[in-house]
Amino acid sequence: MIHTSYASEEELGLSWYMSDEPGIGGILRSNPEDFHVTEIAEHRYTDGKYLICTLEKKNWDQQRAVKEIAKRLHISTKRIGFSGTKDKAAVTRQYISIYDITPEAVNALSIADMSLEPCGYMQRPLSLGELQGNCFEITVRNLTDADALSAQIDAISEIVKTGLPNYFGIQRFGVKRPITHKVGLEILKQDYEEAVAVFVGEASEHESEETQSARKGYYESRDPKEALRELPVQLSLERSILYHLEKHPDDYVQALCVLPKTLRSMFVGAVQSWFFNLTLSSRFSDGRGLLPDVGDRVLLTDGRCDIVSERTRATVMIQMKRGRLEPALMMPGSMDWTIEGKDDEMMNALMQHHDIEAESYRKASHVLDMKFDGAARSILLKADVETQNLEKEAATFSFSLGPGRYATTVLREYMKVDPLQMT
């Protein structure tokens, strides 16, 4: 194993690489066509009110794509549902549901770099997590010029097939401005003014000087009128918050709630993801690795979670080899939970350090109109990676992953580069 040399990864808990091979370098997303994602899902069509469509888009942020579709159809964005959030700098194909709309209205749409195709009706909308996974075909360019490049890729592919730490990718937090979990922390602490201040006002060195200055100005003054004069027009989400505060001073809770519901859910979810990454990395720092031990949690294929004991340890190892269970971590939320082993102790210590408890998630659920129950998540990520078009400066990687697993976590293992080269 190799420890990361990038502070941005260390801060977000992505501390380790599983393979000892040197990275192949490279740049991800030189253009959107280098990153193809196709959603895997099965739907049974009936005579319901929700029209299911395939949405193919290139270089569209998903929230903006949904907003544009709703605008063209003259409907609320609340009538559009989807099962997974897809990357912006990519060519993506996924399913969306649209309430009470006709196929003719969808077919009449003409939006640049986007196409919609009606598939059939269902009796309920699509919701996050209702998919089997995603297929990826990703080209990495500007690879390291090394005679052993092919051998390096083959060696890493064997490690990936065996299993990597199932980290939440850095895009879960924001690559150029990793503040999603920071906003979530303030929400969990019920400091909604600070949550808004971080979302709008925390600047990044990777933004323009104009944007940095405008953000810093708001963080210091908390003056929405002044910030609206200074903040670039393209920062529409930040500006929607400021417009609300201009009309309703100090109403920070509702200011957050003007954001799309899926984005609101990401704030608190990013805190859970951050704690997950930090706890997972602690296993490697402690020399425990990915194999389950006494006191660890395991996740069965039917979704049940169990605790490894001295009596069941040998059986657990056998069932793991057969693919019937995976080692897991508990990501606490509003539901009560018990501390069982070293991972739970680490997770609990992180919560205590940040003054977070189950009640914090319950209050956040009420404020944001979202559920943050908590759940067990596998710490193991496996992929059977095929490599094509291996050249001196580029290679294409093809693989499939289950829901909630990150392609960048796989490619990170190969590339071992600054996260900014993977945006």
C-alpha positions in Angstrom: 0.0 0.0 0.0 1.0 3.6 -0.6 0.0 6.7 1.3 -1.3 9.6 -0.7 1.0 12.6 -1.0 -1.9 15.1 -1.7 -3.2 17.2 1.1 -6.6 17.6 -0.5 -7.1 13.8 -0.5 -5.8 13.4 3.1 -8.2 16.0 4.4 -11.1 14.1 2.8 -10.0 10.7 4.1 -8.7 9.3 0.8 -5.4 8.5 2.4 -4.3 5.2 0.8 -3.7 3.4 -2.5 -4.1 -0.3 -2.5 -1.4 -1.1 -5.0 2.3 -0.4 -4.6 2.8 0.2 -8.4 3.8 3.8 -9.4 1.0 5.7 -11.0 0.6 5.9 -14.8 -0.1 9.7 -14.5 -2.5 11.3 -17.0 -5.4 13.7 -17.2 -9.0 12.8 -17.0 -11.7 14.5 -18.9 -9.5 16.3 -21.5 -12.9 16.6 -23.2 -16.4 15.3 -22.3 -16.2 12.5 -24.9 -13.4 10.9 -22.9 -15.9 10.0 -20.1 -18.9 7.9 -21.0 -21.4 6.8 -18.3 -24.4 4.6 -19.0 -26.9 3.8 -16.3 -27.9 0.2 -15.7 -31.6 -0.1 -14.6 -34.7 -2.2 -15.3 -38.1 -0.7 -15.4 -41.6 -2.3 -15.7 -43.8 0.0 -17.7 -47.5 0.3 -16.9 -50.3 2.9 -17.3 -49.1 5.4 -14.6 -48.7 9.1 -14.8 -44.9 9.2 -14.8 -43.3 9.1 -18.2 -39.9 7.4 -18.1 -37.3 8.8 -20.6 -33.7 8.2 -21.4 -31.7 11.3 -21.1 -28.4 11.6 -22.9 -26.4 14.7 -22.3 -22.9 16.1 -22.9 -21.2 18.6 -20.6 -24.4 19.4 -18.7 -24.5 19.7 -14.9 -27.4 17.5 -13.9 -29.3 20.1 -11.8 -29.0 22.6 -14.7 -30.1 20.0 -17.2 -33.2 19.2 -15.1 -33.9 22.9 -14.7 -33.6 23.4 -18.5 -35.9 20.5 -19.3 -38.5 21.8 -16.8 -38.3 25.3 -18.3 -38.8 24.0 -21.9 -41.8 21.9 -20.8 -43.2 24.7 -18.6 -43.3 22.6 -15.5 -41.8 22.6 -12.0 -38.5 20.8 -11.5 -40.3 18.9 -8.7 -42.1 16.9 -11.4 -38.8 15.4 -12.6 -37.1 12.5 -10.8 -34.0 10.4 -11.4 -32.1 7.5 -9.9 -28.5 8.7 -10.0 -26.6 11.9 -10.2 -24.2 11.9 -13.2 -21.0 13.8 -14.0 -21.1 17.1 -15.8 -17.8 16.8 -17.9 -19.0 13.6 -19.5 -21.3 12.0 -22.0 -24.0 10.4 -19.8 -27.1 8.2 -20.5 -29.6 7.8 -17.7 -33.3 7.5 -17.0 -35.6 10.3 -15.7 -39.2 10.4 -14.8 -41.5 13.3 -15.7 -44.9 13.6 -14.1 -48.0 14.1 -16.2 -46.3 14.9 -19.6 -46.9 13.4 -23.0 -44.3 11.7 -25.2 -45.2 14.2 -27.9 -44.2 17.1 -25.7 -40.8 15.4 -24.9 -40.2 14.6 -28.6 -40.8 18.2 -29.5 -37.9 19.4 -27.3 -34.7 20.5 -28.9 -31.8 21.3 -26.5 -28.2 21.5 -27.5 -26.0 18.6 -26.4 -29.0 16.8 -24.9 -31.6 14.3 -26.1 -34.7 12.7 -24.5 -36.4 9.6 -25.6 -39.7 8.4 -24.1 -39.7 4.8 -22.9 -43.0 4.2 -21.2 -45.1 5.1 -18.1 -44.8 4.0 -14.5 -47.1 4.5 -11.5 -44.4 6.2 -9.4 -41.4 8.5 -10.0 -37.8 7.4 -10.1 -35.9 8.2 -6.9 -32.2 8.2 -5.9 -30.6 4.8 -5.6 -33.1 2.9 -7.9 -30.6 1.5 -10.3 -28.4 -1.5 -10.7 -25.2 0.4 -11.4 -23.3 2.2 -14.2 -21.1 1.2 -17.1 -18.1 3.4 -17.7 -15.8 3.8 -20.7 -13.1 6.4 -19.8 -10.1 7.5 -21.7 -7.1 8.8 -19.8 -4.7 11.0 -21.8 -1.1 12.3 -21.3 0.1 9.1 -19.6 3.5 8.7 -18.2 6.0 7.8 -20.9 7.3 4.5 -19.5 8.3 1.2 -21.2 6.6 -0.7 -18.4 3.2 1.1 -18.8 1.3 -2.0 -20.0 2.8 -4.2 -17.2 1.9 -1.5 -14.6 -1.7 -1.4 -15.8 -2.0 -5.2 -15.7 -0.6 -5.3 -12.2 -3.0 -2.7 -10.9 -5.9 -4.3 -12.7 -5.3 -7.5 -10.7 -5.4 -5.4 -7.4 -8.6 -3.7 -8.5 -10.2 -7.1 -9.3 -9.3 -8.3 -5.8 -10.6 -5.1 -4.1 -9.9 -1.5 -3.3 -11.1 0.7 -0.4 -14.6 1.8 -1.4 -13.9 5.5 -0.9 -16.4 8.2 -1.7 -14.7 10.1 -4.5 -13.5 13.6 -4.1 -16.3 15.0 -6.3 -18.6 14.0 -3.5 -17.2 17.0 -1.6 -16.2 19.3 -4.5 -12.8 19.0 -6.3 -12.0 22.7 -6.8 -14.0 23.9 -3.8 -14.5 21.0 -1.4 -17.1 22.6 0.9 -20.1 20.3 0.7 -19.3 18.5 3.9 -18.5 21.8 5.6 -21.9 23.2 4.8 -23.4 19.9 6.1 -21.5 20.2 9.4 -22.9 23.6 10.1 -26.4 22.4 9.3 -26.0 19.5 11.7 -24.8 22.0 14.3 -27.9 24.1 13.6 -25.8 27.1 12.6 -27.7 27.9 9.4 -26.2 31.3 9.0 -22.7 29.8 8.9 -23.9 27.1 6.5 -25.0 29.8 4.1 -21.8 31.7 4.7 -19.7 28.7 3.8 -21.8 27.8 0.7 -21.8 31.3 -0.7 -18.7 32.8 0.9 -15.9 30.3 1.2 -13.5 31.0 -1.7 -11.2 28.7 -3.5 -7.8 29.5 -5.1 -9.0 27.7 -8.2 -11.7 30.3 -8.9 -11.2 33.7 -10.6 -10.0 36.6 -8.5 -13.3 38.3 -9.1 -15.2 35.3 -7.7 -12.8 34.9 -4.7 -13.2 38.6 -3.9 -17.0 38.4 -4.1 -17.2 35.3 -1.9 -14.8 36.7 0.7 -16.8 40.0 0.8 -20.0 38.1 1.6 -18.4 35.9 4.2 -17.2 39.0 6.1 -20.2 41.3 5.6 -23.1 38.8 5.4 -24.7 41.5 3.1 -26.8 39.8 0.4 -27.4 43.0 -1.6 -23.7 43.8 -1.9 -22.9 40.2 -2.7 -25.5 40.2 -5.5 -23.8 43.2 -7.1 -20.4 41.5 -6.9 -21.0 37.7 -7.4 -20.8 36.5 -11.0 -24.1 35.8 -12.7 -23.2 32.2 -13.5 -23.2 31.3 -9.8 -27.0 30.9 -9.9 -27.4 28.7 -6.9 -25.5 31.1 -4.6 -27.5 34.0 -6.1 -30.8 32.3 -5.5 -29.9 32.1 -1.8 -28.9 35.7 -1.7 -32.1 36.8 -3.5 -34.1 35.1 -0.7 -32.1 36.8 2.0 -32.5 40.1 0.3 -36.2 39.8 0.6 -36.2 37.8 3.9 -33.2 39.0 6.0 -31.8 36.4 8.4 -34.1 33.6 7.1 -31.2 31.3 6.6 -33.2 28.0 6.9 -35.5 28.9 4.0 -32.6 30.3 2.1 -31.0 26.9 2.1 -34.3 25.4 1.1 -34.5 27.3 -2.1 -31.7 25.0 -3.3 -32.8 21.8 -5.2 -33.8 19.0 -2.9 -31.1 16.7 -4.2 -28.4 19.3 -3.5 -29.7 19.9 0.0 -29.4 16.2 0.7 -25.8 16.2 -0.4 -24.7 18.5 2.4 -25.5 16.2 5.3 -24.7 13.2 3.2 -21.2 14.5 2.5 -20.6 14.6 6.3 -21.5 11.0 6.5 -19.3 10.3 3.5 -16.4 12.2 5.1 -16.7 10.2 8.3 -16.8 7.0 6.3 -13.6 7.8 4.4 -11.8 8.8 7.5 -12.8 5.7 9.4 -12.0 3.5 6.4 -8.5 5.0 6.1 -8.0 4.4 9.8 -8.2 0.7 9.2 -5.2 0.9 7.0 -3.3 3.2 9.4 -4.0 0.6 12.1 -2.8 -2.3 9.8 -6.3 -3.9 9.6 -6.9 -3.7 5.9 -10.2 -4.8 4.2 -10.6 -8.2 5.7 -13.4 -8.4 8.3 -12.4 -9.2 11.9 -14.1 -9.7 15.2 -16.3 -6.7 16.0 -16.5 -5.6 12.3 -19.8 -5.2 10.5 -20.6 -7.2 7.3 -23.3 -6.5 4.8 -25.2 -9.4 3.3 -26.5 -9.5 -0.2 -30.1 -9.2 1.0 -29.2 -5.9 2.7 -29.0 -7.2 6.3 -26.1 -6.2 8.5 -24.3 -8.5 11.0 -21.4 -8.3 13.4 -18.5 -10.7 13.2 -17.8 -12.7 16.4 -15.1 -15.2 17.3 -17.7 -17.9 16.6 -18.7 -16.7 13.2 -15.4 -15.3 11.9 -14.4 -18.4 9.9 -17.8 -18.7 8.3 -17.7 -15.0 7.4 -14.4 -15.4 5.6 -15.9 -18.4 3.6 -19.1 -16.5 2.7 -17.0 -13.4 1.7 -15.0 -15.6 -0.8 -18.3 -16.8 -2.2 -19.4 -13.3 -2.7 -22.3 -13.5 -0.3 -21.2 -10.7 2.0 -18.8 -7.8 2.2 -17.1 -6.0 5.1 -18.9 -2.7 5.9 -19.0 0.4 8.0 -22.0 2.0 9.7 -22.6 5.5 8.6 -24.7 6.8 11.6 -27.7 9.0 11.1 -31.0 9.7 12.8 -31.5 6.1 13.8 -30.1 4.9 17.1 -27.1 2.6 16.8 -24.8 0.6 19.0 -21.0 0.7 19.1 -19.7 -2.8 18.4 -16.0 -2.6 17.3 -13.0 -0.5 16.4 -14.7 1.1 13.4 -17.7 2.1 15.4 -15.5 3.6 18.0 -13.6 5.6 15.4 -16.9 6.8 13.9 -18.3 7.7 17.3 -15.1 9.6 18.1 -15.5 11.7 14.9 -19.1 12.5 15.8 -18.2 13.5 19.3 -15.3 15.7 18.1 -17.8 17.6 15.9 -20.6 17.7 18.5 -22.9 15.5 16.3 -25.3 12.9 17.6 -28.4 11.1 16.3 -30.6 14.1 17.3 -28.5 16.3 15.0 -29.5 14.2 12.0 -33.2 14.2 13.1 -33.2 18.0 13.2 -31.5 18.3 9.9 -34.1 15.9 8.4 -36.9 18.1 9.6 -35.3 21.3 8.4 -34.2 20.1 4.9 -37.3 17.8 4.4 -34.9 14.9 3.8 -34.2 11.6 5.5 -30.7 10.9 7.0 -31.4 7.6 8.7 -27.9 6.2 8.4 -26.9 2.9 6.8 -24.2 0.3 6.5 -22.0 0.6 3.4 -19.5 -1.8 2.0 -15.8 -0.9 2.4 -14.9 -3.0 -0.6 -14.9 -2.0 -4.2 -14.1 -4.5 -7.0 -14.1 -4.1 -10.7 -13.1 -6.2 -13.7 -11.3 -3.6 -15.8 -10.7 -4.0 -19.5 -8.1 -1.7 -21.2 -8.3 -0.8 -24.8 -6.3 1.5 -27.2 -3.3 1.4 -24.9 -0.9 3.8 -26.5 2.1 5.9 -25.4 -0.1 8.7 -24.3 -3.6 7.4 -23.8 -5.6 4.4 -22.7 -9.3 3.6 -22.4 -10.7 1.8 -19.3 -14.0 0.0 -19.4 -15.8 -1.4 -16.3 -19.1 -1.5 -14.4 -19.8 -0.6 -10.8 -22.8 -1.0 -8.5 -24.8 2.0 -7.3 -23.0 4.5 -5.1 -19.5 3.5 -6.2 -17.2 5.9 -7.8 -15.3 5.4 -11.1 -12.8 8.0 -10.0 -11.9 5.7 -7.0 -11.0 3.0 -9.5 -9.0 5.4 -11.8 -7.3 7.1 -8.9 -5.6 3.7 -8.2 -4.1 3.7 -11.7 -3.2 7.3 -12.1 -2.1 8.4 -8.6 -2.2 12.1 -9.6 -3.3 15.4 -8.0 -7.2 15.3 -7.8 -7.3 18.4 -10.0 -6.1 16.3 -12.9 -9.2 14.1 -12.5 -11.9 16.9 -12.7 
